[in-house]
Amino acid sequence: MHRAHEYARHEHAYAVGRRLGLATSDILPEAHSSHPSRATPVFTVAGAAFMLLVISLTG
């Protein structure tokens, strides 16, 4: 049973990584575009800070 739980943790980490990759695939090209906007990095950092806040409050 221990091996099944370990596999599930690895599978969950893989799924989260894939989702983060998909989410950032739109942000990164916009951050390096020829028409730079200060809003893109500001909202990216704000979103990461919000996620860390939610994680710290729930976990």
Sequence and secondary structure as in RCSB ss.txt:
>XXXX:A:sequence
MHRAHEYARHEHAYAVGRRLGLATSDILPEAHSSHPSRATPVFTVAGAAFMLLVISLTG
>XXXX:A:secstr
 HHHHHHHHHHHHHHHHHHHHHHHHHHHHHHTSSS  THHHHHHHHHHHHHHHHHHHH 
